[in-house]
Each structure stands twice: as structure tokens, then as C-alpha cells.
Amino acid sequence: MKQIVLVIAVALLLSACSKEQPKKVEIRPVRVTLVQHALSGDTISLTGQIQAKDQINLAFRIGGRLQERTVTVGDPVTPGQIVARIEPQDFQNALRSAEADLASAQAVLANAQAAEGRQSELLSKGFATRVQYDQAEQGLKTAQAQVESARRDHSAPPTVNHSPSAERSDRPIGSRTAEPA
């Protein structure tokens, strides 16, 4: 028995001194990708119109031919900047007409004042009727109203130099609808 134990002990010692077998490493395939900058998605092409969020239309207060436009589409404008000018001829004609209307109304007023004065004197002497005096007085009031109206028209016309300006905006010009003659 001692021999058997000895043989087993020697076998164990010999088996313990043997080299361990390395485990086989399993090689797995790996996918490799090269990183590049590229556009993602499909290119989309759309049609339409691009418009400003806020639009301000500028116009002259009086009519006339456009003489000069100082800005074009895309130009930035500042508040108060003159963007166009018109020919002064139409305004000057309107001013002359207002002056003539005022002079005519003043002449009618002078005539109505004289007629009312005559009718008042004739009424006080008993040579005119009350109806005739009332008509003269009504003519006088009408003439006075015409003179006041003509004065307002004459004193408050737009100036020759009034031109549309960028009064409320400092945005670029988006469109133009008039060209100088």
C-alpha cells in the first residue's frame, strides 16, 4: 500500500509540474467603418415667396410725377431718411389754385358784406322787407364760411419738399412700385 500511495503521490507531483495548456482565444470578426463628413438626408427644393414679417408702405401725401427715388430694394434705411421725391409742379399748381380760391372767396365776402349793409340800412328805413335782409345776411354767412374754408386750404397744404421717408422703420427696402420718369 505504501507503494500505491507513493505511485499516486509521484503521479500527482508529475501532473502538477506539467505545463498548463493555454486556452484558445476565439477570434471574432469586427466590422470597421471610416468616419467621414457627409450631408445627411435628402436635398429638398421648395418654391414660394419670402416676405418680411412687418411691411410698411410709404406714399406721398400729394400727387405728382416721381422725380427721384434715392433707395433701391435691399438698401437699409434709417428713420427720417428721404426715400423719394416728386416734381413740385403739381403742388405749385394746387397752391396757385388755393390762392385764387381764397381771393375769390374774399371778393364774394366783400360783396356780401356790402349787400348786407345796404339791406340793413334799407330795412331800418322801411324800404326793404325782412326776407330781403335775411337773404343778404345768409349770403354774408355763406361767404364768411367760404373764406374760412379757402384759408384752411391755402394755409395747410403739404410742402413742396414733403417726401415719403422711413419715419417708423430702420429695415431694408423690400420692394418698389414706382420708377422716376
C-alpha positions as CSV (number, residue, x, y, z in Angstrom):
1,M,0.0,0.0,0.0
2,K,2.8,2.2,0.6
3,Q,3.8,1.7,-2.9
4,I,0.5,2.6,-4.2
5,V,0.4,5.7,-2.2
6,L,3.8,6.5,-3.4
7,V,2.9,6.0,-7.1
8,I,-0.2,8.2,-6.7
9,A,1.9,10.9,-5.0
10,V,4.5,10.8,-7.7
11,A,1.8,10.9,-10.4
12,L,0.2,13.8,-8.7
13,L,3.5,15.6,-8.5
14,L,4.3,14.9,-12.1
15,S,0.9,16.0,-13.2
16,A,1.2,19.2,-11.2
17,C,4.5,20.1,-12.9
18,S,3.2,19.7,-16.3
19,K,2.6,22.8,-18.4
20,E,-0.9,24.2,-18.5
21,Q,-2.4,24.2,-21.9
22,P,-3.3,27.8,-22.9
23,K,-6.9,28.3,-23.7
24,K,-7.7,29.1,-27.3
25,V,-8.9,32.6,-27.8
26,E,-11.8,32.7,-30.1
27,I,-11.3,35.3,-32.8
28,R,-14.4,37.1,-33.8
29,P,-14.8,39.2,-36.9
30,V,-15.1,43.0,-36.4
31,R,-16.8,45.5,-38.7
32,V,-14.7,48.6,-39.3
33,T,-16.1,51.9,-40.7
34,L,-14.2,55.1,-41.7
35,V,-15.8,58.3,-40.3
36,Q,-16.4,61.0,-42.9
37,H,-18.3,64.3,-43.1
38,A,-21.3,63.9,-45.3
39,L,-24.7,65.6,-45.8
40,S,-27.4,63.7,-44.1
41,G,-30.8,63.3,-45.6
42,D,-32.2,64.2,-49.0
43,T,-31.9,67.6,-50.6
44,I,-35.3,69.3,-50.6
45,S,-36.2,72.0,-53.1
46,L,-39.2,74.3,-52.4
47,T,-40.9,77.1,-54.3
48,G,-42.6,80.1,-52.7
49,Q,-42.1,83.7,-51.7
50,I,-40.1,85.2,-48.9
51,Q,-41.7,88.2,-47.3
52,A,-40.8,90.5,-44.4
53,K,-42.7,90.0,-41.2
54,D,-43.6,93.7,-41.0
55,Q,-44.2,95.7,-44.1
56,I,-44.6,99.5,-44.2
57,N,-46.0,101.2,-47.3
58,L,-44.7,104.7,-47.9
59,A,-46.6,107.2,-50.1
60,F,-46.7,110.8,-50.9
61,R,-49.4,113.0,-49.4
62,I,-49.9,114.8,-52.7
63,G,-50.0,113.6,-56.3
64,G,-47.2,114.2,-58.8
65,R,-44.7,112.6,-61.0
66,L,-41.8,110.7,-59.3
67,Q,-38.7,112.8,-59.8
68,E,-36.2,110.8,-57.8
69,R,-36.0,107.5,-55.8
70,T,-33.0,107.5,-53.5
71,V,-33.1,103.9,-52.4
72,T,-33.5,100.5,-54.1
73,V,-34.5,97.0,-53.0
74,G,-32.3,95.7,-50.2
75,D,-31.0,99.1,-49.1
76,P,-31.1,99.8,-45.4
77,V,-33.0,102.9,-44.4
78,T,-32.9,104.9,-41.2
79,P,-35.8,106.8,-39.6
80,G,-36.3,110.2,-41.3
81,Q,-34.3,109.3,-44.4
82,I,-35.8,110.6,-47.6
83,V,-36.6,107.7,-49.9
84,A,-38.2,109.6,-52.9
85,R,-39.0,113.0,-54.3
86,I,-41.8,114.2,-56.7
87,E,-41.8,117.0,-59.2
88,P,-43.1,120.2,-57.5
89,Q,-45.2,121.3,-60.5
90,D,-48.5,119.7,-59.4
91,F,-48.1,121.1,-55.9
92,Q,-47.3,124.6,-57.2
93,N,-50.4,124.4,-59.4
94,A,-52.5,123.3,-56.4
95,L,-51.1,126.2,-54.3
96,R,-51.9,128.7,-57.0
97,S,-55.4,127.3,-57.3
98,A,-55.8,127.6,-53.5
99,E,-54.6,131.2,-53.6
100,A,-57.1,132.0,-56.4
101,D,-60.0,130.3,-54.4
102,L,-59.1,132.4,-51.4
103,A,-59.0,135.6,-53.4
104,S,-62.4,134.7,-55.0
105,A,-64.0,133.9,-51.6
106,Q,-62.7,137.2,-50.2
107,A,-64.2,139.1,-53.1
108,V,-67.6,137.3,-52.6
109,L,-67.4,138.1,-48.9
110,A,-66.8,141.8,-49.6
111,N,-69.8,141.9,-51.9
112,A,-71.9,140.0,-49.3
113,Q,-70.9,142.5,-46.6
114,A,-71.9,145.4,-48.8
115,A,-75.2,143.8,-49.7
116,E,-76.0,143.0,-46.0
117,G,-75.1,146.6,-45.0
118,R,-77.4,148.0,-47.7
119,Q,-80.2,145.7,-46.8
120,S,-79.8,146.5,-43.1
121,E,-80.0,150.3,-43.8
122,L,-83.0,149.8,-46.1
123,L,-84.7,147.6,-43.6
124,S,-84.2,150.3,-40.8
125,K,-85.8,152.9,-43.1
126,G,-88.6,150.6,-44.1
127,F,-87.7,150.3,-47.8
128,A,-86.7,146.6,-47.7
129,T,-88.5,143.6,-46.4
130,R,-87.3,141.3,-43.6
131,V,-87.0,138.5,-46.2
132,Q,-84.6,140.5,-48.3
133,Y,-82.5,141.3,-45.3
134,D,-82.4,137.7,-44.2
135,Q,-81.3,136.6,-47.6
136,A,-78.4,139.2,-47.5
137,E,-77.5,138.0,-44.0
138,Q,-77.5,134.4,-45.2
139,G,-75.3,135.3,-48.2
140,L,-72.9,137.0,-45.8
141,K,-72.6,133.9,-43.5
142,T,-72.1,131.7,-46.6
143,A,-69.4,134.0,-47.9
144,Q,-67.6,134.0,-44.5
145,A,-67.7,130.2,-44.4
146,Q,-66.2,130.0,-47.9
147,V,-63.4,132.4,-46.9
148,E,-62.6,130.2,-43.8
149,S,-62.6,127.1,-45.9
150,A,-60.3,128.7,-48.5
151,R,-58.0,129.9,-45.8
152,R,-57.7,126.4,-44.4
153,D,-57.0,125.0,-47.8
154,H,-54.4,127.7,-48.5
155,S,-52.7,127.6,-45.2
156,A,-52.4,123.9,-44.7
157,P,-51.2,122.4,-48.0
158,P,-48.4,119.9,-47.9
159,T,-45.0,121.4,-48.5
160,V,-43.2,121.1,-51.8
161,N,-40.4,119.3,-50.0
162,H,-42.6,116.7,-48.4
163,S,-41.4,113.3,-49.4
164,P,-42.0,109.9,-48.1
165,S,-39.4,109.0,-45.5
166,A,-38.7,106.0,-43.3
167,E,-40.4,107.5,-40.4
168,R,-41.2,104.4,-38.4
169,S,-38.7,101.8,-39.6
170,D,-35.0,101.0,-39.9
171,R,-35.5,98.0,-42.1
172,P,-34.2,97.3,-45.6
173,I,-36.4,98.2,-48.6
174,G,-38.4,95.1,-49.6
175,S,-40.0,96.2,-52.9
176,R,-40.6,99.3,-55.1
177,T,-43.6,100.0,-57.1
178,A,-42.7,103.3,-58.8
179,E,-39.8,104.4,-61.1
180,P,-38.7,108.0,-61.8
181,A,-39.9,109.4,-65.1
